[in-house]
Amino acid sequence: MSQSENPFRVDRVAVPLRHRVTESIRDAIATGHFKAGDHLPERELCELTGVSRTLVREAMRQLESEGIIKVEPHRGPFVARLTREQASGIYQVRMELEGLACTLFAENATEAQRQALKDALDDLKTVVRRSDPRERLRAKNHFYDCLIQGTQNEALGICLYMLNSRITLLRATSMNAPGRIKQSIAELSELVEALMERDATRASKLARHHVQMAADAALNRLVEDDQTLVPSK
């Protein structure tokens, strides 16, 4: 299988290979290639990423520490499931943190950081017209990286990074909701407009609204199964 046929195959570039393997498997979960409750056989992951068992094991340990996968005794790793309560709680915390992030960005971002956020939004608008979910995910992550950098708050960035790891389990579901991508772009465009005006109060309110809409999209497409949530088929 070629690189174009297998988007999760890892290129051997300067970035630490272990990091790229971890990101590749995380992306495979975030884009719905692997779904909640799916078994993750080591051999399949090696074939998917094109790397050794050692690197896959290191990546799986990292993803386990983030709560993205769960290793069951004598059965191996599985994509973690989330209960409705857990999913709702993740979005509740995300709403508070992103509201704070937008307040701080409006107050603290430099002109270079403001321009970087505008450029990231333009890139996202371009990418969403394409069919590749990994490109959309990359562009969305870059947008949030720019937002976090502009807050000038390292602790907040660390908290959001860890939270976003858990959101990986919900992202494929919210991204696939009918009309959600178009709506999300409209919400982010309005948010960036408020940030460029340094209107911290309005930006925080819009950020909370954006997260609430993402939560509604994800939770409405999840089905109950023995008290756990899995993406609907």
WOURZI-V157659 format. One record per residue. N is the residue number from 1. SS is DSSP state (H for helix, E for strand, - for the rest). PHI is phi in whole degrees, -180 to 180 (none if undefined). OMEGA is omega as a letter, one per 20 degrees, with the letter a starting at -180 (* if undefined). Layout:
# WOURZI-V157659
n = <N,N>
ss = <SS,SS>
phi = <PHI,PHI>
omega = <OMEGA,OMEGA>
This chain:
# WOURZI-V157659
n = <1,2,3,4,5,6,7,8,9,10,11,12,13,14,15,16,17,18,19,20,21,22,23,24,25,26,27,28,29,30,31,32,33,34,35,36,37,38,39,40,41,42,43,44,45,46,47,48,49,50,51,52,53,54,55,56,57,58,59,60,61,62,63,64,65,66,67,68,69,70,71,72,73,74,75,76,77,78,79,80,81,82,83,84,85,86,87,88,89,90,91,92,93,94,95,96,97,98,99,100,101,102,103,104,105,106,107,108,109,110,111,112,113,114,115,116,117,118,119,120,121,122,123,124,125,126,127,128,129,130,131,132,133,134,135,136,137,138,139,140,141,142,143,144,145,146,147,148,149,150,151,152,153,154,155,156,157,158,159,160,161,162,163,164,165,166,167,168,169,170,171,172,173,174,175,176,177,178,179,180,181,182,183,184,185,186,187,188,189,190,191,192,193,194,195,196,197,198,199,200,201,202,203,204,205,206,207,208,209,210,211,212,213,214,215,216,217,218,219,220,221,222,223,224,225,226,227,228,229,230,231,232,233>
ss = <-,-,-,-,-,-,-,-,-,-,-,-,-,-,-,-,H,H,H,H,H,H,H,H,H,H,H,H,H,H,-,-,-,-,-,-,-,-,E,-,-,H,H,H,H,H,H,H,H,-,-,-,H,H,H,H,H,H,H,H,H,H,H,H,H,-,-,-,E,E,E,E,-,-,-,E,E,E,E,-,-,E,-,H,H,H,H,H,H,H,H,H,H,H,H,H,H,H,H,H,H,H,H,H,H,H,H,H,-,-,H,H,H,H,H,H,H,H,H,H,H,H,H,H,H,H,H,-,-,-,-,-,H,H,H,H,H,H,H,H,H,H,H,H,H,H,H,H,H,H,H,-,-,H,H,H,H,H,H,H,H,H,H,H,H,H,H,H,H,H,H,H,H,H,H,-,-,-,-,H,H,H,H,H,H,H,H,H,H,H,H,H,H,H,H,H,-,-,-,H,H,H,H,H,H,H,H,H,H,H,H,H,H,H,H,H,H,H,H,H,-,E,E,E,E,-,-,E,E,E,E,-,->
phi = <none,-81,-59,-66,-83,-125,-69,-95,-68,-90,-79,-94,-118,-64,-60,-47,-61,-59,-64,-69,-66,-59,-63,-65,-69,-60,-65,-63,-78,-64,-95,89,-62,-113,-111,-53,89,-68,-76,-120,-63,-59,-62,-64,-68,-64,-68,-65,-93,76,-125,-77,-61,-61,-67,-63,-63,-64,-65,-67,-63,-65,-67,-66,-65,-87,82,-82,-123,-129,-97,-100,-54,67,-122,99,-85,-135,-65,-64,-102,-122,-75,-60,-63,-64,-63,-63,-65,-62,-67,-63,-69,-60,-59,-68,-69,-72,-62,-65,-59,-70,-61,-69,-63,-59,-87,-117,-63,-78,-63,-64,-70,-65,-65,-62,-68,-62,-64,-65,-67,-60,-63,-63,-62,-72,-68,-66,-77,-93,-91,-77,-65,-69,-65,-63,-64,-60,-65,-67,-64,-64,-58,-72,-60,-65,-62,-65,-60,-75,-74,62,-130,-64,-63,-65,-61,-64,-62,-68,-62,-66,-66,-65,-63,-70,-65,-51,-70,-111,-64,-61,-69,-69,-65,-91,-65,-54,78,-69,-63,-62,-65,-62,-62,-63,-66,-69,-64,-66,-63,-63,-59,-66,-67,-67,-86,56,-92,-63,-64,-67,-62,-63,-64,-68,-63,-63,-64,-60,-67,-63,-67,-64,-63,-61,-64,-72,-68,-72,-105,-103,-115,-78,-148,56,71,-121,-109,-134,-58,-69,-78>
omega = <a,r,a,r,a,a,a,r,a,r,r,a,a,r,a,a,r,r,a,r,r,a,a,r,r,r,r,r,a,a,r,r,r,a,r,r,a,r,a,a,a,a,r,r,r,r,a,a,r,a,a,r,a,a,r,r,r,r,a,r,r,a,r,r,r,r,a,r,r,r,a,a,r,a,r,a,r,r,a,r,r,r,r,r,r,a,r,r,r,r,r,r,r,a,a,a,r,r,r,a,a,r,a,r,a,a,a,a,r,r,r,r,r,r,r,r,r,r,r,r,r,r,r,r,r,a,a,r,a,a,a,a,r,r,r,r,r,a,r,r,r,r,a,r,r,r,a,r,a,r,a,a,a,a,r,r,r,r,a,r,a,r,a,r,r,r,r,a,a,a,a,a,a,a,a,r,a,r,a,a,r,r,a,r,r,r,a,r,r,r,a,r,r,r,r,r,a,r,a,a,a,a,r,r,r,r,r,r,r,r,r,r,r,r,a,a,a,a,r,a,r,a,a,a,a,r,r,a,r,r,r,a,*>
